[in-house]
Each structure stands twice: as C-alpha cells, then as structure tokens.
Amino acid sequence: MKTGIGRIMVRRFAGMKRLGYALGLLLLTATTVTAQSFAFNSFTIEGNQRVEDGTILTFGELNAGETLSISDLNAAIQKIRDTGLFESVDAFPQGGQLLLRVVENPTINRINIEGNNRLDDARLLSLVQSQPRRVFTPTQVEADVDAIIGVYAREGRINASVMPRIIRLPENRVDLVFEVTESGVTEVERISFVGNRTFSEGRLRRVLETKQAGLFRILVGRDTFSPERSVQDRQALYDFYQSRGFVDFTIQNVDAALTRERDAFLITYNLREGQRFGFGAIDIVSEIPGVSADDFSDAIRVRTGATYSPVPVDTDITRLERRATDLGINFVRVEPRITRNARALTLDLTYALVPGPRVIVERIDIEGNGTTLDRVIRDQFTFVEGDPLNPRAVEESARRIRALGFFQTVSVEPRAGSTRSEAIVDVDVVEAPTGTLSFGANYNSDTGGALIASYRQSNFQGRGQRLDLDLSTAQTNQTFSFGFTEPRLLGRDLRGSVNLRIRTTDNENALYDTETLRFSPALTFPISEAGRLGVFYGLAYADLFDVSGSASPIIQEEEDVGGKWTNSIGYTYSFDNRRTGLNPNAGVVLRFAQEFGFGDTQFVKTTALLGAETKMLNEEVTLRATFEGGLLEYSQGRSRVTDRFFMGSSVMRGFEPGGIGPRDSITEDALGGNAFSVVRLETEFPLGLPSEYGISGGAFVDYGGLWDVGVDNASDVDSNDFIGRSVAGVSIFWNTPLGPLRFNWSEPIDTQDFDQTSNFDVTISTSF
C-alpha cells in the first residue's frame, strides 16, 4: 500500500515549516532594508484550498491601509502559522500589496496502529487526539506519540518506541500510521532501603504496592516501575512510620536506576527514621466563650503512654467536632497542639476548641457518575447543603466514597461559592466495574461432577445495593442461594438484607438424603464505632429421607418426623477494632448470636467467637488466639441430624468433615452434636522468601470437642460427652491473585479410635 506513494515523517513537516519561516523572514528583511514600516492596500493569497482568504487575514489580524512595522508583520505571519492549519506560510511585500503564499496541512483520512501486540488498537487509539477528517498538525501528533509511549511506560515497557508516519493521498489527504516497537517488560529487579534500623527490608517491602520480580512474576502483576505507584508507595511508607510513633520520619530520596542493559530497575529508598515517640499528657481547652471543655473530655480516647499515631488523634478530632454539633455549637474547629519532650520521647497533646471560619455549604456538585445514582454518593456525606463547611468532614466523606469500591478515582474538593461565606463541594468520580458473572465446572471423587454459575453485583442498578446469586448442580448435592442487601435502608445507616438458601443432598458422605431451605430477612445497624447489632427472622424447612437400612437407628428414628418447618427470631452482635483501635498491631474480634425458635419446635441456638491478634518482633511475627463455641438447647421437641453442629477442618484442623464428635456405637455414623467448643492458637512468620511472593509460614495447635446428641438412650452413642481432641501442625500462607490460600499439614495428638483424621487440607485463609 505504501509503495510508490511516499512516506514522510512528521518531523519533516516541522523542518519545512522552519525553512518556510526562514525564507519568509529573509525576503521581508531584503525588501525592507530601506523602509521601517508598511501600509498594504491589498492582499493576495496563494495556495489555500480549504481556508478562505478572509479567514487567513483574520488569523493574522491584517487590515488594508493599516501601518505595520517589520515586527508587526512578522508577528502577523506567526499568528497564521500558530493556527496549525498550514504547513508553511511565506510573505512577499510587493509595494502596496502583500502576497501570502501558504501550503495547507493535509487532512487526515484514517489512523492506524501497527506493531502492537501487548496493547490492543482500541486502547491506544483512545489516547490519540488526532482525528480522521481533521487537519493534520505535527505538534498534536508529537503529543499523541508521547501519550502512547507513556501508556507503555506505565505497563513497564519503558523502551517502547513509536514512529509516526504519513502516507500521501490525492486531494491533500494523508493516512496517519503510528508504528510501535514494543519492548520487553522492564521489571523491578530489587527494592532496597538505606537507613532503616527498626524494621527489616522484608517488612517494609510488604508496605509497598510495587513488588520485586521473581519466579512468580506472572502472578505478582505489580513488579514493574510506575511513577504513579511510586508516589503511592512513598505515602504508604510515610503513613506506616507515622502510625508507629516515628514523627520525624522522612524519605530523603528515592533512586530508581536502570541497569546497564535497561531491562530492570533498581529502586533504593533512603530513609531517616528518627526516634519513636509515645503520647505524654493529654488535655483539652476551649477558646470559645461560653463553651466548656468539660463537656468534651469524655469523648477523648487517646491515652498517656500509648505509641503515638495520627490515626487516633484524627479520630478524636472527628469525635469532638461531632460532639459540638450534637450540642448545637456550629463552626467549631479542633486544633491538636503538640509539645515535644525530646528527653522523655513523648508528645504532650492538647485539643484546642477554637472558632472556625463561618462558611456554609452552598451545594454539592457531583460529576462522572454515569451509573451510580447521586443519592448513593450523597449518603456518604455527613453534611448537607446549608451545614457549616468542615474540611475534616470533607476528607472523611471522600474516604467513605472511596470505600464503596464503586469508583476508580474519587476527588472531593471545596471551592468558593456565590459569596465569601459559602462554598461549593465538587465531587468528581470515575466509575469502575462492580459486577462479575462466572460459569464453571468441577469434579471430585466425593460429590462427582458439578456445574457452577454465580453472579455478583455490588452496585445493583447504580443504587449501591448488593445482589448475589449462586447455583451449583453436582451429582450428589445441589445448592441455590440468593442474597440482596440495601446498605442505606430508609436513607439511614441501616442495612437491610434478604437471604434464601436451598440445598439438597443425595448420599453425600452419609446413608441418607436431606433437603433444607432457609429464608431470612435481617436489619443491621451500628451501636458504637466498632460494634454493630443485627436482628433477623428465620423461616426454615428441613427434611430427612431415603435413610438406608444400615444407617444408625437414631437417624432412622429422626426420618419418621418427616419434613419440618421452624420459625425463629434472633440477634447478632459483632465488634471489631482491628482497624479502629488505638494499636495498629493488635485487635480484637467478637461475634455473638442467639436464635430463638418458636411454635411447634422451641429452641435457643447460641454461637460465639472471640479472637485476638498481635504482632511482635518488629511486626515480623503474628500471634492469633481464637475461641469458638455453640450451644443448641430444645425446650420443646429435639434436634435432628439436619439441625446439630458438625466439626471438620473448617472449625478444627486435622479432621475430615464430620470426622469428630458423637457416633453411633454400632454403625459409626456421625450424628453431630448440640454443643461444641474449640480453641485455636497459631502463629505466622516469614520464611525468608522475597516478600513479593506473598508466601509465609505458620504453626498451630487446636483443642476442642463436639458432644451431646440429645437422645434418651445415650448408651448407643460413642463420645456423647465432652472428650477433648487436640492437633498440631504447620501451615503455608500464600497470597495469590485468586485470593489468600492456606495449606495445612496436621498431626493429631489426642483423638478417638472412630475419629476420621486428615493430614492435609487447603482452605481460603482468614484471620479469624
């Protein structure tokens, strides 16, 4: 296609333009050696095909009869060139006439990308501002080249090059071709730190988003150098040290050097840690007439002796300003005033209540939300139009909008309003994908083949609602589940949800079939900064059928009951201060729930979980302790195998599903239990592997038991009373793009002869 037509590089246009400018200036100078000014009565323009004569004269601001100096004439010609419509512009004064000879830039016929394999045409063309049927301009093409090279650099291909070429066509048209030469990925070969005395390089690397390349570079996905990511990494390091008491921490410089082969980066952070400080004396004063500091002192949570961190200080300030609003005191600001005690390495903190600027919110403008409704974003603001403007509340609202997970970028900035006492809050967002649809199939020897389909949408119809659908059809069990959540029911911080689950089994690890259904609407709301309370109603159906003649007589007797409906109400309480607590390296989780059955079957089902974790040895080692238990008590009726608790590796490691607890003494069928308890102790520690692999080691000890079938003749049941089992083992934790995985190797310590143990299992890793 290009043969015989001619290929002209963009920079040749720029060279012709400079040549035309030089020739024109030379002619002007030669014809005006004896004259200092011109007065042209007429203008003649040659070479223009698309642009009218009058338009060109308007560009240059040239008028007949107007006296022009040499510099004025040169400036007029330059204005015509600056329009970008002309390849060259030459001026020839001829007495009282000025001849302008122009060569118009060609029109772009079409734009092609060639040589690109890693990035598709659609992505690259979206960066190109040059457009078909518009005038070709070298400066714009140069900007397009920079944009394409920039996106390759952000993908780690800094050696990529782009050569713009044009293909001449009739009627002063051209095809524009960007010839791309893609380079290999320029990886981050090493990230090192200088000046770190308290934390190891491995611990600091885990703070950064950028990772080193390694054996699993395909899975890591963040092992290329990105200037934008580097800025985030600097902030993450700064926040990490600040939240651990290093108030003087600075990053002196970051050196990102290329290797001699230009195929890898060597990144070095030069740090100055400084000393670690703790909180000294804590006080609060009021500088507002008529406002007493005593009304605010109980809102302070920071305590003397704790390691300094700006996070609890900001939390206290938010709490104090909210207290002022509750008391009807507007335009109050809280200033944290810190006094350094260098000898004691403490910081005395005084919260000062001071008058704030009397500025109110005129309006909140939201842009960029093509899918998400305005009200979903407005619900994240703690203020509305007409309220006092609080910069801290603006920042908190921005964090809440980001936490939704609906947007790629979020910008919330106040600006001046219609008057000096008003402000407009601008919200600019870029929507992100929020839904997933997946289909799959799997097979295992226990359940046979299965077809799986799932749909997840966290921003259903742009309303901020969550919708979950799951369907699994295996040979031995079928499951359908539906969940819908409204996070802002009635426009308040009240979460409403509806869940439905239907499951049938066909001889899955048992000599009987089951059919269960549960429908449960629920309401959840906060009762403290770290605590939430939920209430729910449950409608459940359970049926036990096709019990084998060789099954336990207890299960055969339970089959005679037939299908059974139960109604229940209940509540759940949860507390989690791992993110909101004063100590960033420790936290507590508590979950407590009770369900009360009523009607023909009356019962109380209680479950509880208490977990705590802390980090030690400069946060290299994590210790966790968890207690979990459950109790099912019937005042009318009794439990069946479909109601009771079962224990396996998900509750106590080292055992098969249903492998622990009461069993029929003859058939050895697992019967489940009305009560269970387990204590899990574990530690997680580095293995010396590069942190970008996301692999760490662990060790654990579990102790617990499952008991009480609730039958009259307990002599037919083995292990009907509490008999503790214990197991120890080691773990490998691996943070993969598919999620955190955990590999457990277990060795039972204390078991019963009829227990079914398991020495290895793979699970999704969770903290508690």
N, C-alpha and C positions, 0 to 999 in steps of 0.2 A: 504493500500500500504506500510505503514511504519512498520507494524507489522512483527517481525522476522528478519528484515533487519538491524536494529540498527540505532540509531540516535545519532550522535556525534556532540557536539557543537564545534564551531570554536575555542573557546579558549582552547579546549583540544589539538588541533594541536599545539598551541603555547606552551602549557605545555610540550608536548612530545618533541618539538624542544629544549626547555631549558634543559630537562632531558638528551637528547642525547648529548647536548653540554657539560653538566657537566660530564657525563660518559667519553666522549672522552678526555676531559681535564684531568680527573683523571688518565686515562690509559697512556696518554702522560707523565704526571708527574711521574707515577710509573715506566715507562720503561726508563726514562732518568735521574734518580737520580744521576747516576754516569757519565752522558755524557751531555755536553753542546751543542752539535751540531750533525746533522745527514747528511749522504750522502747516498741517496737511489739509488740503481742501477735499481730497477724495481718497478712497481706499480700494485697492484691487486685491482680491484673494484668489489664489490658485491652488488646486489640489484637493479641495474639500468636496466630498460626495454626500455625506450624511448630515454634516453640521452646516447650518445656514450661515451666510456672510454676517448677517446682523448679530447672530448668536456669538460668533467669534469675536466681533468688535465689542460686544457686551462683556465677554470674558476679560478682554484686555482693557476695558473702560476707555476705549478710543472714541473720540468725538471729532467731527470735522471742524476745522478752524481753531481748535484748541492748541495753545502753545505748549510744546513738550521739550524738556531738556533731554540730554543723552541718557541720563539715569532714569528719567520718567519713561522713555521709550523702551529701554532695557527691562524695566520693571513690568511694563505692559505685556511685552513678549513673554516674560517669565510667568505671568499670570495665566496666559493661554496654555503654556506648557504644563502648568500645575494642575490643569483640569484632568490630565490623564487621558484625554481623548486623542492626542496626537503623538505620533512617533517622532516628528521633528517640526519645528516652526522656525522659518527664516524671514528676516525683514530686509527690504531693499528700498530705502528712500529714493525717490525719483522726482526731485524738485518739490512741487506741491502735492505730489502723490506718493502714497506709501503702498508698496507691493508686499503682500504677505503670501509666502509660499509654504503650504503646510502638507504634511503627509499624515493622514489619519491612521490611528491604530486600528488593526483589523478587529472584526467581530468574531467572538468565539463560537464555533459551530458545535463542538461537543468536547467533553473532557473524559479522558481515560486514565486509569491507573494500571501500570504494568510492573511485573516483577514481584508483586506482593503475594506472599503465601501465608504468613502468620496472622496478618490483619486483613480482613476482607474489604472489598471495594466500598461497601456501604458505610463502614466506619470511617474510612479515610476520606471519602467524598463528603461526608458530613462536616469535615474540618475545612474543606476548600471553600473559600468565599468567592473565588472567580466562578462565574455562572455562564452557561450557554446563552447565546443571543444577547450577550452584553459585551461591551468593549474590552478588549484585551489590554491590561495595564501591567507592565513589568513589576512595579512596586507591589501590587496585590499578589502577583504570582510568587514573588520572593517571600511574602508573608505566608502564603499557602505552603511553600516549601518548609518554612520554619515550623509551621503547625504540624505537618506530617512527621518531620524529624522529632519534634517534641513528644508526640504520642509514642513513637518508637522508643525514645529515651525513657519514658515512664514505664515502658514494658521491659526495661533493662537492656535494650539493644541500642547502646549509645553510638555504635559505629555504623549505624544505618545511614545511607546517603540517598538523596533524592535529586534527580536531574530533570528539570523541566525542559521540554522540547515542544516546538510547534511544527505543524505540517501545513504548508501553504495551500490554500484552496482558491478557486476563482472568486471574483466579486469581493476581494479583500476580506476573505474569511480564513480562519485557521482552526485546526484541531489542536487542542492542548493536551499533551501527554506528560504525566509525571512518571518517570522511570525510577522505580525504587530498587535499591540494592539492600536487601535485608542482611543484617549481620547476626552473628550468634549472640546469645544472651550474655551480657556482662554481669556475672554474678558477684555477690559479696563473699569474697573468699575468707575474710577474717574480720571480726569485730573485737577490738581490744580496748582496754581502759588504762589510763595512767592517772595515778593519784587516789585510787580507791583503796582505803585502808580498812574499812568496816565490812564491806560486802564484797563477795568474790565476783570474778568476771562472769561466772555462770549465773549467779543470782541477778546481776544487772542485765545480762542478755535477755533474761526472761521478761524483763520490764519492757524491752523494746519490741516494736512491731516488726522491724526489719530483722531478718534471721540470716545466719550464715548458710552458705550452700553446703550440701553434704550428700550422703548416699541416698537420702530420700528427698532430693531437691524437687522431684516432680510433685510430691505431695505437699512440700512446705509452701511453695507458691509466693513467698514473700522474701526470697533470697536475692532480689535484685535491688539496686540502689535507686531510690526515688527521692528527689528533693522534697516533695510534699510530705512523704513519710518521714523523712529526716527531721522536719520541723515538729511533727507529732512525737517522734522519739525524744527529742530534746525536752519537750514539755512533760512527757511521761517520766523521764529521769528526774526532772526538777520536782514534780509532784511527789515522786517516790521518796526522795530525800527529805523534802519539807515535811511530809506527813510522819516522818520518823525522827523529828527533832533537830534536823540539821538546817538551822535557819540561815546559815551563811554559805550554804552550798551554791556553787557556781559551776557552770560549764565554760571553761576558759576558751576552748575552741574545739571544733570537730574537723578532723582532717580526713577527707575522702580522697585517697590517692589511687590512681590506676596502676596496675602492674605494667612492667615493660612491654608485655605482649598486648596490653589494652583489652584483656579478656576477663579481668576481675578487678574488684575494688577492695582496698584495704582501708577500713574505717577505724579511726582512733579517736576516742573521746578523752580529752584532757580535763580532769576534774579537780576541784578543790572542795573537799568535804566539809572542813571546819569541825567545830565541836558540836556534840549533841546536847540539846537543852531540854529542860523539863519546865512544867508550869510552877511558878512561885505563888505569891499571894494573889488571890482573886478578889476583886472588888467591883462595885458598881456605883456610879454617881449620876446625879441628874443636874443638868444645867438649864432646865426648862422651868420657869416659875410655875408653881402650883402642881408640879409633878414630883411625886416622892419615889425615890429609888427603892424603898422598901416594898413597893407594890410589884417590883420586878425581880427581886433577888431569888425567889424560889424557882424562876424559870431558867436559872443558870445550871448547867450540867458539868461544866469543866471543873476538875478538882485539883487541888495542890498536890504536886508530886508526880502527876501523870506526865508521860512524854509529850512534849509539845507537838501539836499538829494544827494546821489552819482549818482542818475539816470540822472539828468540834467547835472551834471559835465561830466559824460561819454558821453552823447550826444554832449556836446560842444566839447569835445576832438575829437570825430569822425568827427564832422563838420570842425574843424580846420585842422585836418590831411587831410581831403578831399580837403579843400581849397589849401593846399600846393601842392597836386597832380595836381589840376587844374592849378596852377601857374607854373607847370613844375619843382617843387622842390622836389626831392626824398630824402629818408632816413631822414625824419623829424619826430621827436617824440615830443609829447606834455606832459610835466610833470606838474601835478597840485600841486602847493606848497601852503600849508595851514598854516596860522598863527592864533593861538588860542588867543582870547581875553576873558579870563575867567570872568572878571568883567562884560563885556557887553554881554556875552554869544553869541558872534558872531565869525565867522571864515572868516578871510580875505583870498581870493583866488587869486592866481597869476598863470596864464597859462604861462609856460616857453617853448619856442620853442628851442629845443636842437637837435644836430646831433644824429641820431640813428645809430645802427650798420649797416654796409654796407653788408647786406645779402640779396640775391635774392632767389626767389622760383625756385628750380630746377625742381620739378614736383609735381603733386598732385596724390597720390595713393588712390584708393577707393576700399574697400573690403566689402563683406557682402550683397551687393545689388543684390539679386537673381532675383528680379522682376523689380525694378526701374532702368531705364537707367542711365548711368554715367552722361549724359548731364543734367539731371534733378537736380542732386546734384551739378554739376559744376556751374550751373546757379545761385546757391545761394552764390557763392564766388564773392567778389568784386575785386579779383585779379586773375591773370593767371600766368602760368609759365613765368619766366623772370622778373616779377614785384618785387619790394622791399618787403621783408617779414615784415609784421606789425602784432605783436601779438594781437593787438586790433582788427584788421581786421579778424584774425583767429577766435577769440572768437565770433565776430559778425556773421561770416559765420556759425559757429556751431549753434548759436541761430536760424538763418534763416532755417537751415536744420531741426532742431527740430520742428520749427513752421509749417513745411509742414504737419506734422501729419502722415507721411508715415512709421515711424520707431519707434520701441520700445525703442531702445537705440541709441545714437549718440555719437561718440568720434572723435574729430578733434584735432590732436596733431602734432606739428612740430618736426622734428628730424634732426640731422646733415646730410648734403648731401655729395656729392662726394668730395667737397673741403670745406675749412673753411668759404668761402664766399657764400656757397649755403646751402639750407635747403629743406628737403622733407616734405610735409604736408600729414600725414596719416589720412585717413577718414575710420572709421570702424562703420558700421551700422548693425542693426538687423531689418529685415522687420517686419511690423505689418499689420494686416488685414485692408484693406481700402474700402471694398465693403460690401453692405448689400442688401439682396433680401428678400422681405416680401410679404406675401399674407394674406388677412383677409376679414372679412365681418362685416357689422354693420347694425343697423336698428334704425330708429327713426320715429316718427309719422308724421313728415313733409315730408320727402323725401322717406320713405319706405326703403326696404332692398337694400343693395349695396355690391358688390364685389370689393375689393380693391387690387391692386398689385402695387408694387413700386420697383425700382432698383436704387441704389446709388453706384457710384464708384468715389472716389476722386483721384485715381491714375490709370486712364484707360490705360491698356496695358503698365504700367510702365512708361508712358510718362508725368506724372504729370497733365494730363488732367482730367476734371471732367465731368461725364455723369450722367444725371438724367432722369428717366422715371417714369411716374405716370399714372395709369389708374384707373378710378372709374366708375362703372356702377350701378347707383341707378335707382329706378323706375321712378323718376321724373327728374333726370338730369344725364348726362354722361359727363365725363371730361377726356381728354387725354392731357398730357403735356410732352414735350421733351426739354432738355437743354444740351448744350455742351459748355464747356469753356476750352480755351487754355490760361493758365496764362502767358506764355512766347512766345508770337507770334513774329516770326522772330528773336528769341533769345534775345529779349529786354524786358524791364519791360512794356509790352504792353499786356493787357488782351483782347483776342478776344472771343466772345460768340455768340451763335445762340440759340434762344428760339422759340418754337412753342407751341401754346395752342389752343385746340379745345374744345368747350363746347356747349352742347345743354340742354335746359330745357323744361320740359313738365308740365306746370301749377304749377311751384314751387312758392308758395306764391303769385301767380298772375293769372289773367284771360287771359293769352297769353303765347305763346311759343317763344323761341328765339334760334338762332343758331349763334355763334360767333367764329371767328378764328383770330388769330394774329401770324404773323411771324416777328421776329425782330432780325437782326444781330447787334452787338454793339462792340465798341472798348473803352477801359478804360485805363487811364494812370495817373501816379502821376504828380502833378504840384507843390506840396510842401510836407513837411514832414507829414502833417496831411490832405492834400487835394488831391482829385482825380477828374478828369474830364472824362466824358464819352460822346461819340457821338453814335447815333443809327439811323437806318432806320426802319420804321414800315409799314407793309402791313397788313391791317385788313379787315375783312368781317363781316357784321352784318345783320341779317335778323330777322324780327318780323312777326310772322304768327299765324294763328289759334286764332285770337283775339275774345274773347267772345262778343256776342252782348250786354251783360250787362256791358262791360268794359267802361272805360272813353272814350268819343268821341275824346279826344286828342290822346289817344293811337290808337284808330281805324283809325284816320286820318294818323298816322305815319305808320300803316301797309301798306297803299297804296303805299308807297315809294318802297317797296319790298327789296330784298337783295341789299346791298350797299357795294362797295369796296372803301377803302380810302388808300391813300399813305401819309406818313409823314416822316419827319426827325426831330431830336431833340438832346438835350444835357442834361446831368445831372451833377451837381456839388455836391460833398459831402466833409464835413470837420468834423473831429472827433479827438479831442485832449484829450479824457478821459484817454488814455494810454501814450501819448507822451507829455502831458502838464507838466509844472513845478510843479503843485499842484496835488499830488496823490489822494486828496479827493474831487476834483471838476473837472468838464469838460463841454465842450460844443459840441453839435452835430448840424450840419446844412446840410440839403438836399434841393436842389433847382433844378427843372427840367422844361423844356419847350419843347413842341412838336408842330411842325408846319405842319398842313395838307395842301396839295396842290392838284391841279386837279379840278375835279368837285365840291368837297367839300373842302372849305378852312377854317381853324380854327387855333386858338392858345390855347393850353391847358397848364396851368401853375399850378404847385404844389410846395408847400414849407413846410418844417418842421424845426423848431428851438427848441432845447431842451437844458436844463442846469440842472445840479445836483450838490449838495454839501453835505458834511457830517458835522455834528455838534455834540456837547456834547460828545467829545472823540470818534467820529465816530460811536456812537450808533444809531443816528437818521440820516436818509437820506431825503433830500428835493429835489423834482423834479418839474420843470415847463416846459410845452411844449405848443408851438403854432403850429397849423397845419391848412393849408388852401389850397383851389384850386379854379381856375377860368377857365371856358371854354367859349371862345368867337368865334363866327362864323362871317366871312365876306362874305361867300357865302354858302347858304344852312342853315340848322338849326339842332340842336341836336335832337336826339330821346331818348327814354327811355333806349335804349341799350348803349347810349353814356354818359348820365349825371351821376353826382355823387349821391351816396346814403349814408346815415348815419345810423349806428346801433351801437351796443355795442363795435365793434372793433375801432370805431372812437370816439364815445361819449357814455359813460357808462349809463345804465339805460333805454335803448330803444331797442326795437325789430329791426331786420333787416328791413330797410325801414320804421321804425316807426316814423321818424321825417322828417319834410320838407313839400314841396308843395303837395297838394292832390286835386283831382277832387272834386269840391264842392258838386256834386250830388252822384257819385259812391264811393267817398272816396278812390279811387285807389291812391297809392303812385306813384308820377310822377318823383321823383328825382329833382335835381337842377343843374344849371350851375355854382353855386358858393357855397362854404361852408367855414366856419372857426370855430375853436374850440380852447379853452384854457383849458388845463388840469393841475391842481395843486394837488400834492399828497405828502404824507409823509409815510415813512416806519420806523418802530421802533420795538424793541424787545418786546416779550410778557412775558419774564421771564421763558420761557421753555428752557430746555437744548439745546445748540446750535447744537448738532448732529442731532436733529430732523429736522433742516432746516426750522422751522416754525417761521414766524414773522407776525406782524400786520401792518395795514396801514389805512389811511383815505384819502379821495379825494373829490375834488369839480371840476365839469366840467361846462363850459359855452360855448355855441356855437349855430350855426344855419345853415340851408341849405335853399337856396332860388333861384328864377329866373328859371322858366321852359323855358322861351324863346318863348312863344306863343304870337300871336297877341291879342287874347281875354283873358286877364288875369283875367277878372271878373269871369270866370268859375273855377278859381283855388283859393283854400284857402292857405294862408301862402306863397304867391308868393314873397312877400318882406321879408327882413330880420326880423325875430322875434326870439329873443334870448331865448333859453331854458337853464335851469340850473338843476343840480342834485348833490346830495351829498351822500356819502356812506362810508362804511368801507370795508376793504379787509383782507384776509388771504393769505399770500405768503407761498408756500411750495416747497422747492427744493427736488424733488423726482428723483430716478434713471431714470424715464421716461422723465424727463425734469422739468423745473420750472413751477409750476401751480399757478394760481391766482383765488381766489374765491371772487366775488364782491357781496355785498348786497347794493342795491341802493334805494334811496328815492327821487323821483322827487320833485323839489322845484317850478319851473316855467315851465309849459307845456301848450299845447293847447288841446282842447277837443278831437280832432281827432288823437292826437299822440298815439302811441302804446308803452307803457312803459313795462319795465321788471325789476323786483326787485332782480333777482339773475342771475348770469351767471358765467361760468367757462371758463377761457382762458389760453393760454400759456403766461407766464409772460415775459414781455420785459421792458427794461429801458425807451426806447423812442418809 
